Amino acid sequence: MNGRPWLARVAAGWAALVTVVLVAVPLALRGRLPDPLATHWDVSGSPDGAMSFWAWFAMEAALWALLVACAARGVLRAGAVARGAAAATRGRAAGALFAGGGVFLLAQQWATLAANLGNPDWRDAAPLGWRAVLVPAAAIAAGALGVLVASAGAGEAEPEPPARPAVPVPLRRGQRAVWVSSARNTGAAIGGVAALAAALVLVLTRTTLGPSGLESAAIGLTIAGLALLAASTVGVSVGEEGMVISFGPFGRLRRRVPLGRIQSARVEVKGPFETGGWGFRGLPGMATIMIRGGECLVVRYHSGGELAVTVDDAHRGAALINALVARSGVR
């Protein structure tokens, strides 16, 4: 997708603006802030968690650097790899992440600094109040604006390549064949590692400051990190017994689909906007495992349900499944 030149300038300007604000404002107000800072509030509005100024400052900078890296990767992938709808999907996702993530960090920084400013101790920090609603609302609005800007700045999308039919490969009697492939989402892997690292920082902060109500945040970040890692990689193998899908960088989580349950296989091009997002979407019997936009291996069950998996070289996998189904005589 050939983007218009002004889009790159807008993106670079936005990155520079957010970076300057995230760095300059806390440093300028450093002398009027308590150390540690209140960084978490309970449902009643009272601060119940804190971090040292420099730990909080480093975490904010690291999150922004991660967002910039993920958005840049999405744009590069859209321009160099994906085509048609897949490229448009990647561009819109990068725009939403870049704009919404930047506004979220800016709004969250503003809310935290405003609550802590002028207080001698983090326990004296003001309640977030209406700021707690404004922060996510502003991020959602900015994400929607990012989608619109990315769509307006995109050039003419190349047409989707015509789908090739998954013709069964010729298999002789007694011949065994195996197909193995995978797909990866580097952004999800980086996000998972970052979430686990942030959880570790919170645990270390709690150890330094004593009980401070950070346990729930650390647990939430740990769960999110593990979920992102599980959704960062998918592996698919096809053989005589059917299809095996493995999840995560180590492939420990697995799902098996017996060959006798499969009626046929084909290839479709899908994107996260079509399926409702990344990860496991839908319900058992009619679901999509969305790791990245693009080609999906789609198997149809005898029951009428379907399972789609985003995986590289999906045509060969579909062709082998159809050949194995035809040879087994199960239709």
FENJO-V518403 format. One record per residue. PHI is phi in whole degrees, 0 to 359 (* if undefined). OMEGA is omega in whole degrees, -180 to 180 (* if undefined). Layout:
BEGIN
[[PHI;OMEGA] [PHI;OMEGA]]
END
This chain:
BEGIN
[[*;-177] [273;-177] [282;177] [286;-174] [302;-176] [294;-179] [295;179] [295;179] [293;178] [297;-179] [297;179] [296;178] [297;178] [296;179] [298;-180] [294;-179] [298;-179] [297;-180] [298;-179] [298;-178] [294;-178] [298;-178] [270;-170] [285;-175] [297;179] [300;-180] [293;179] [292;-178] [263;-173] [307;-176] [289;-178] [252;-177] [245;173] [287;174] [222;14] [281;178] [265;169] [288;-178] [234;-180] [212;-179] [233;178] [277;-175] [294;179] [278;180] [99;180] [272;178] [293;-180] [228;178] [209;-177] [215;174] [221;174] [296;-177] [304;-174] [287;176] [294;178] [295;180] [299;-180] [294;180] [295;178] [298;-180] [294;-180] [294;178] [296;179] [293;177] [299;178] [295;179] [297;179] [298;-180] [297;-179] [294;180] [294;179] [296;178] [296;179] [298;179] [293;-180] [296;178] [296;-180] [296;-178] [278;-172] [257;-173] [241;-173] [284;176] [223;173] [55;-177] [298;-180] [296;179] [294;179] [298;179] [296;179] [298;180] [296;179] [294;179] [297;179] [296;178] [296;179] [296;-179] [294;-176] [293;-178] [284;-178] [295;179] [294;179] [296;179] [294;178] [300;-180] [294;178] [296;-179] [292;179] [294;177] [296;180] [299;-179] [297;-179] [293;-179] [294;-179] [297;-179] [288;-176] [268;-170] [301;176] [82;-180] [263;-179] [285;-177] [222;-177] [297;179] [291;179] [268;-178] [299;-179] [288;175] [297;179] [290;179] [57;-177] [292;178] [296;-180] [297;178] [273;-176] [294;-176] [300;179] [293;179] [297;179] [295;180] [295;180] [296;179] [298;179] [293;177] [298;178] [296;177] [296;178] [298;177] [297;-179] [295;-179] [295;179] [297;179] [293;-179] [290;-177] [274;-179] [283;175] [279;180] [291;-180] [283;176] [291;180] [294;176] [298;174] [295;-179] [299;-179] [290;177] [268;-180] [294;179] [277;-178] [286;180] [304;176] [283;-180] [290;178] [236;176] [282;179] [299;180] [84;179] [285;-180] [254;-180] [220;179] [225;176] [236;-179] [228;177] [208;-178] [202;173] [215;-177] [227;174] [236;-176] [298;180] [299;179] [294;179] [295;179] [296;178] [298;179] [296;178] [296;180] [296;179] [296;178] [294;178] [294;178] [295;177] [298;178] [296;178] [299;179] [295;178] [297;179] [294;177] [296;179] [296;179] [297;-179] [285;-173] [266;-174] [88;-179] [306;-175] [215;176] [74;-179] [269;-175] [300;-177] [296;178] [294;179] [296;179] [295;179] [299;179] [294;178] [296;178] [298;179] [297;180] [297;179] [294;178] [296;179] [295;178] [295;179] [296;-179] [267;-177] [274;-177] [217;173] [227;176] [240;-180] [229;174] [232;-180] [235;179] [208;-176] [301;-176] [269;179] [128;-175] [242;177] [239;179] [247;179] [244;-175] [237;175] [85;-177] [296;-180] [256;176] [66;-177] [284;178] [277;-175] [224;174] [228;-178] [250;176] [239;-178] [299;-180] [299;-179] [295;179] [272;-173] [267;176] [267;-179] [196;178] [220;178] [207;180] [238;175] [226;174] [260;-178] [230;175] [229;-179] [299;179] [291;179] [281;-174] [258;178] [98;177] [123;-179] [271;179] [95;180] [271;-176] [246;179] [96;-178] [236;176] [307;-177] [100;177] [203;-170] [222;176] [229;174] [259;-171] [258;177] [264;177] [203;179] [291;179] [134;-177] [294;177] [235;169] [272;-177] [246;176] [252;179] [253;180] [274;174] [297;-180] [286;-177] [102;178] [282;-179] [219;174] [228;179] [247;-180] [229;175] [285;-176] [207;179] [287;177] [57;-174] [296;-178] [297;179] [294;178] [296;179] [296;180] [296;180] [292;178] [301;180] [298;178] [293;-180] [294;178] [296;-179] [295;-179] [289;-180] [285;-180] [78;-180] [267;179] [225;*]]
END
